[in-house]
């Protein structure tokens, strides 16, 4: 089943729009990525603010997967597609969005 790459509405990272809700989603997703697959070290604080640590985590993920990085995640583009597919493959995607009762 394909993963929706429109999970964010605007770009997150260096030079991005950085809407707080989108930044939070990317921070949550990156924190689920295993270190060997480009996950952040240390884990990101999920604060909805796109600062240097969030940009560095995006760049680390991109470097591991693509050999280069621009430090930005755009809706509908490769970085988000690979990030979501990886987490789905590892059965971790649902952990990014815990159900609230």
Helices and strands as residue ranges (DSSP letters): E 12-13, H 20-32, G 35-37, H 52-66, E 72-73, H 78-89, G 93-97
